[in-house]
Amino acid sequence: MTINEPIRLLHFADIHIGMENFGQIDPSTGVNQRVLDFVRRMSEIVDYALEHSADIVVFCGDAFKTRDPSPTYQREFARQIMRLTRENIPTVLLVGNHDMPIMDKRASSVDIFRTLSVPNVIVGHKEELHRVETKRGVIQVATAPWPIRSRLLQYDEHRNMSIDELDQVLEQIVADELERLASEVDPSLPAILAGHFTVAGSKYGSERSVMIGRDAVIKLGALNKPVWDYVALGHIHKHQDVNAGQLPPVVYSGNLERIDFGEEREAKGFCWVEIKRGETQWQFIPVTARPFVTIEVDATMDGQTPTEAALRAIERNAHQDAVVRVRVKLLQSQESLFKPKEVEKALKDARFIVGISKDVQRDVRSRIGIEKAESLTPPELLRQYLVSKNTPPSHIDELLALAKGFLEKRDS
């Protein structure tokens, strides 16, 4: 070991094994294809950790989609963790909101590692500072799991509070715990903070569509303290450094696989961090996440050939092995000419076709040549109608006068 050599850390989060949307059952395994995508991404980062001689791996929460994952999903997650432990790589598993049980006393979905005392695995189930021995030296890891609101309800003073009041109390408790953890750090050794929560000022991804539990928002000032060399975060799916350009880096690694089309253009991956007291360097490493592709087609200028317009658009867009949706804009006169089956056939190389939707521009026509006729009064409508029929102006006035008398009699 080289003296003062940086400690190599791999930071990832939000695997959500169990997401089955946009997938079908894989006949060879009996597991949904999309679930296999998430497992493969985890395998990919474990490969990277082994190939690049990682000293420690920190997972910042949300191993599964639900709090009660199937045994199959638990097995696939455990297989990858065991690959790290067999190589004596310390691994920190932080408990996220998707891992957290509803009731405070129940086990989380990753507690089995703690119960079995799996070597080289630390389960971050509470706010605690851990001193971890690695092959390149000692590193301090503070764990701050998902703050669970139900803990507050065991105290009488909190039971009659509103949700908003409980939020404020919970956020203050988390800030106080983070302050306590910072005070316990040995400043002579490198130290990181691993947390699973929302930081004020961060940009949301699609995690809100699958979120379990209400968010607690932590102020950046509770995290960006010089005692930390790196702050590793989970929960928000969009990769970002909330403290960009400043020390310490406060980084969401983001999730490993796209959940929906809201993440279509987001890179997915993990963070490779070289930690040295006061000199941390880090980089985002993309993974080969399943591409999501939206094919937009405007066939309104293609007359009698709207299907051909869609086929040309498909040729222009790389879609092999992708989750694909097609959105076609058509004129009303083209609707019957459009052949979705031909479009579906052209997408045979896609992994999954979400749908082929049609946006039909309905013809807006008025017998009197105007739109929004409902906004006009009966006399105004009559005038417009007579004008559209090329009625002489003198006759229009006479007819309107007669109509006025008729309308007044009708309304009386």
N, C-alpha and C positions, 0 to 999 in steps of 0.2 A: 504493500500500500504506500503510495506517495504521500508525504506529509502535506497537509492542507489541500489535498486533491478534492475537487468538488464532489459532493454526494449526488448520485444520479437518481432522480425520482421520476416516476411515471404517474401522472395524475389523470384520472378519467372519472366519469360519472354517468348516471342516468341511462342504464342499459335497457330497463323496462322489458325484460324477457317476459313474453306472454302477449305482446301486441300482435294481434292476428288480422287486423284490417288490411285489405288489399292482398290477400294470400289464399292459397288453397292447400289442402292436405298433401304433403309429400308422400307418395306411395311407398317409397323405400324405407321411411322412418316412422310414418304415422303421425308426424308432427307438422303443424302448419308451416308453409314455406317462409312466411314472414318471420315467424319465431326463429327459424333456422338462420335467417339473415342476421338477427340480433346476436345469436350465439356465435356466428362466424366472425362478427366484428369484435367480440370479446376475445375470441381465439387469436385474431389478428394482432391485437395489442399485447396479448401475452407473448406471442411470437416476438414482437418488437422488444419487449422487456428482456427476454432471454437472449436475443441476438445482440443487444446493446449493453448487456451486463448491468441491468438496473440494480441499484442498491436497495430500493424500497418502492413499493407500489401503494398509492393512496387512491382508494375508490370513495368518491364523495356522495354515495347514496343513491337509492332507487334502483335496486337490483331487479325488481320485478314490476309488472304492471299493477298487480293487486297485492294486498296485504297477506292473502292466503294463496300463494302460488301452488300449482300442481306439483306432485313429487317429480314428475319428468323435468319441469323447469328448474326445480331446485337441484336436481342431479346435474343438469347441463352447466349451471352456474358453478357448482362445487367442483366439477371436473377442471374448469379453467383455474380456479383458485388453487387447487391441489398441484397443478403444474408449477405454480410459483413457489409453493411451500417446499416442494421436493428439491428445488434448487436453492433452498435456504434464503429466499428473498422475503423479507418482512412485508406483510400486506395488511393495510389498515382498511377495514370495512366500516364506513360510516352509515349510520341508520338514517334513511331518508323518510319522507312522508309516505311514500308507497310501501316502505318496509315496516312502518310503525303500526303497532296494533291499535285498535280503537280504545281499548282500556289500558290504563297505565301499567298494570301488573302483568299483562300478557306478554308472551315472547314476540320479538320481531321476527321477520322472515330470515334474518341472518344470524339470529342468536344461537343456532345450532353449533356454529363454529366456536362460540364461547363456551357452550355447555360441554362440548367434547374436548375442550382445550387443544384445539388443532394447533400444532406447532407453527410459529411464525405468523399467526393471524391475530390481529387485534381488532375487536369489534368495538367501534366507537358508539356506545349506547348512551353515554352521558358526557357531560362537560368535564374533561379530564386531560391532564398533561402527561404524555407518555414519553419515556426516554427509550429510544430504539437503537439497538446496536446493529450497525451494518458493516459490510466488509470494507467500507471506506471511512468508517468512523461513526460517532454517535450523532444522532439527530433527534431533536425534540419535536414531537407531533402533538398538538393540542386538538382534541376532537370536540366539535360542537354539533350534535345531531339536530334533526328537525325538532323545533320547540313545540311540545305538545300542550295544547291549551287545557286539556282535561285535568292536568296536574294542579291547576289553579283552583279547581272547583272543590278540592278537598279542604280548602281553608274557608272558614265561615265568612271572612271579610270579602271574599270574591264571589260568593254564591248569588248575590243579588245584582251583580254588575251586568251591564249591557255587553253585547258582543264587542262594540267599539272600545268600551272601557277595558274589557279583558285583553283586547289587542294591545292597548297602550301599556298595561301592566306586564304582559308577556314580553313585549319588545324591550322594556326596561330591565326585566330579569335577565334576558339574553345579553344585553349590553353589560350588565353587572358581572355576569359570568365570564364574558370575554375579557373584561378588565381584570378579573381574578386570575384567569389563565395567564394573561400577559405578565402579571406580577410574579408568577411562579417560574418564569423562564430564566434559565442560566444564560446570561448575556455572552458568555464565552463560547457557547455552542450554537450551531445553526438551529433555527427553529421555524416551523411552519404551523399554520392554523388551517384545519380542514373543517369546513362548515357546509351545512345544507339548509339554505334559507334564501330569501330574496333580499338583495342589497338595494337600498334606495339609489335611483339613478340608473339601474341596469335596464337593458332592453329585453323585453319579453320575446319568447319564441312561441311554439305551439304547445308548451307544457300546460297552459291554462285549460286546454281542451280535455286533458286527461288528469287534471289535478285532483288529488285526494286531500281534503282538509283546506282550511282557510289560511291565507298567507300571513306570515308575520314579516314586516319590513324592517330591516336592520339598517341603521345609518352607517354610511361609509366610514365616518370618524371612529366607529367602534372597532374597525378592522385595520385601517391603514396606519398602524403603529410601527415605529422603527424596530421594535423587539422582534417582529416577524420578518423572515427573509422571503417568505412566499405565502400567499393565502390561496388555498385550493378550495374551490367551491363547486357544489352541485345544486341541482334543482331547476335552474333556467337552462333551456336547451340551446340557446343562441350563444355560441362561443364569443367571449369578450373579456377584455381587461377593464374592469370598472374603475380602476385607478390608473388609467393609461398614461404612460410616460413618467409615472412617479414610482417611488419605492414605498412599501413593497408592492409587487404586482398582486392585484386582487382579481383572480382569474376564474371565470366559468369555463371549464373545458368543453361544455356542451354535450349533447347526447351523441351516441355512436351510429344511430340509424334514424332516418326520417320517419316521423310519425304520420304526417299528412302533407298535403300540398302547400300548406303554409311554410314548410321548411324546404320547398323545392329548390331554392337557389342558395341555401346555406350549406357551407362546407361542414362536414362532420368528422370528428376525430378526437384526439387527446393531446395532452401537453407533456413534453419532455423537458425536465427542469434540471439544471445543474446548480446545486445550492452550495454556496460558500458564504460564510458570514459577511454580510454587507456587499456581496458581489454576485448575486443570483442572476443567472441567464436562463431564459426559457424560450421555447418555440412550440408552435402548434403543428401537429403532425396529422394530416388528413388520412382517413381510412377509405376503403373502397365501398362506401355505403351504396345501397341500391338507389339508382337514379330515379327521380320522379320527373315526368315530362308532360307538360301541357302543350298540345298542338292546337293553335288558334287558326281557324280557317274563315276567311271572308269570301264567300262565294257569290256575293250579290252582283258582281260584275261578270259572272261567268254564264249568264243566260241559261241555256238548256243543259249545261254540263256541270252542275254543282258537285257531283261525286268526283269528277276528275280534278276539280280544284282541291278537294280534300286529299286525294291521292298524291298530288304534287306536294302538298304541305307535309305529308308523312315522309316523303322522300327527302325533304330538306331537313328533317329533324331526326337526330340520332335517337333511336328508341329501343335498341336491342337490349333485352333483359331488364327493361325499365318498367316501372308502374306508370301507365299512360292514361291520360284522359284527352278526349278530342272535343273541342267546342266549335261548332259550325254556325256561321251567320248566313241566313238564307232569306230571300224574298218569298213572299207568300206563294207566288207563282212557281217557285222552284221546289217547294216542299215535297210534292209528290214525285219529283224527279230524283230526289236524293236517296241513295241506296246504302244504308248503314251496314248491311252485310258485306258489301264490297270493301268498305272502309275497315271493318273488323278483320277481314281476310288479309288486307295489306299490313295489318299489325301482328302478323303471326309470330314475329320475332320478339314481341314484347313479353315481359314476364306476366303482367296482369293488366287487363283493360278495365279501368274503373267505369268508364261510360263514354258514350258518344251522344253529346247533347246538342240540340238544335235551338238556335235563337232566331225565330222566324219574325221578320219585319212585316207585320200585318199592314195591308193597304189601308190608308186612312182616306176615305172618300166621303164627299158630301154632295147631295143632289143640288145644293145651292152654291157649291163651290167654296165653302168656307169650313174651317175646322172649329171645334168647340162651339157648335151651334147651340148647345144647351145653355150657354151663357147669355143668349139674346132673349129679348122679350118677344111675345107673339107678333106685335106690329113690326118689329125689326126683322124678324124671320120672314114675314110676309113680304116686306120691301125687298129683301135679298132674293127671295124666290122670284118675284116679278122682274127684278133686274136680270136674273139669270135667264129668264125667258124672253129677254129683249122687249119687254112691254114698254110702250111710249111713256115718258115721264108724266104727261097729263093724265093718262089712264091710271098710273100708279097712285097718284094723289087721290083720284076719285075712289078707287078700290079701297085704299087705306081708310078713307073717310067712312065708307060703308062698313068696313070691317070694325072700325072703332065703335060705331053704334051697336053692332052685333055683340062685340065683346063686352061692352058696358051692360047691355041687357042680360047677357049670360051671367055676369058677375053680381047682378043686383038681386 
